[in-house]
C-alpha cells in the first residue's frame, strides 16, 4: 500500500496576514500625474532624437557630396587614366612619392580629408573589366592601396562605371557614401571620387544630443518631484501614518517568523551531520514558507549505530514549525533515555509524550495536532536496519529493486486513535551499496505538470528507479530539478523533505 496520511488542519499562514498597504488617493493622483508627464517628455525626447538623427544624415550626405564634387573638379581625369594604364597590377605603387601623378592626387585628397576631419580615407576608384572589380587607385591614406579590390556591398559604384554616373547613394553598409565621376578629355569616365563617413560617427553624435536631453529632463523632473512631493506631505501624512501603524502591527509577526526559524535551526540537525556515518547521502528540504513543518532528524548512538527520521507535522509555516520543534525536542529526549530501544517503542513514547505535551488527553477523537514519521535505527556493523513508521513508509533499494516497508496507519499525537498506540518494527539486513529513503508526502502531493495534477506516489517511485544509477548527491539534485519543473508556476502546496542514504 502506498497510502499516506495527512492530518493537516486548515491553518492561516503569514501571507494571509501580510497584505500590501494601499496608497492614498492623493498619492495615486500625484504618481499618475508625475508618471504621465514623465512619459510625455520621454516621448518628446525620443521624437527629437529621431529628427536630429535624420537631420545629421542629411547634412552629412550634403557635406560629402560637396567634398566629392570639389575633388572631382580639382583632379585631372586624364592623369588617373594614365595611372591605370601605366600600372596594370595590384601593389605596383608602394609609396606616395613613387609617381608624380599619384603624388599630386594623393596630396590634394589628404588636404581635403584633414580639412573636413574625415576618419575614413578619400578614394579614387576605377573599374577593372578584366577582374570585374571596383579597385582603389588613389587614397588619401599614407599607405597606397593601388588596385586593391574595393568592397561595394550595394553595387551602386559598379553600376556607375557600367551604366551612367550618379550623384550619390546611401548604401546598406556601415558607412554613408557620396561619389562623383572623373571625366577625361574625351568625355569618358576614368574614375570615381568616393567619400565616406561611418554611420557610427553619425549615431554617436546623435546620442550625445539624446543624453544631453535626457539629463536635462531628469534634472527638471528631479526638481519638480522635490517640490511636488514636499508640498504634498500634508496631504499624505495621514496615509503614511496608517502605513507605519500597519508595519508596526506586522513587525511582531515578522519577528516571530525569524525567531521560529532560529529555534528550528537549533533543534533540527544540519544536513551535513549525516556525513558522520554515511559517505553518500542527500537531503532535499523545500519548505512551503519561511519555516517548515517537515523535518529530518539524526542521532548518533554509537560508533556504527545511528537513528534517522523524516517527519511531517500537521500544518506548515509557523504552526508546523512549532510542532516540528516540539517533536524534534521530544525525540532528542527519549532517544537519550532509551538508547537501545527499538523504533516501535520510541514511536509509542513519542506519541504519548506529544499527546501529554499538547494536552490532547480526554479530547474527542478525530481532533488534535500531531505528526507522521518514518524512524529507523541503522547498525552499520551488523548491516541491519530496524524501521517503524506512523503513516510514513521506508523505501529500500536493494539489487535494483524497490522494496516498500509501510508504517502503521496510526499518527503520532492527536486523538485520531486510542491513547496507547503500539507500532510495528520491521527488520532488514542490507547489502553494501543499498539505499534507503525516508520522506514526507509533500513531494507526491504537489500539483503541476501539463494537466495541473498531483505528482503522485507512483510517479515518485518510477523516478527513483529511473535515477538509481546516479550518485546520491546527483540524485538529490535531480529530484529537486524534477520538483521545480513539475510545480512550474503553481503554488507549492506543502513542505517537502526527503532523506536518501547509501548504507
Protein Blocks (a to p, Z undefined) as FASTA:
>chain_A
ZZdcdfbdcdddfklmmccddddfklmmmmmmmmmmmmmmmmmmmmmmmmmmmmmmmmmm
mmmmmmmmmmmmmpcfklmmmmmmmmmcghkambfklpmklmmmmmmmmmmmmmnopabd
cddddddfklopacdfbdcbfbdcehiacddfkommmmmmmmcccfbdcdfbfbdcdddd
dddfkopafbdcdddddfklmmmmmmmmmmmmmmmmmmmmmmmmmmmmmmmmmmmmmmmm
mmmmmmmmmmmmmmmmmmmmmmmmmmpccfklmmmmmmbdcdddddfblbdcbdcddddf
bfkbccddddddehehjllmmmmmmmmmmmmmmmmmmmmbcfklmmmmmmmmmmmmnopg
hiaehiacddddddddddfklopacdddehiacdddeehiacddddddddeejjkbcfbd
cdddddddddehiacddddfklmmpgedjnopafbjmlmmmmmmmmmmpcfklmmmmmmm
mmmmmnmmaccfbdcddddddZZ
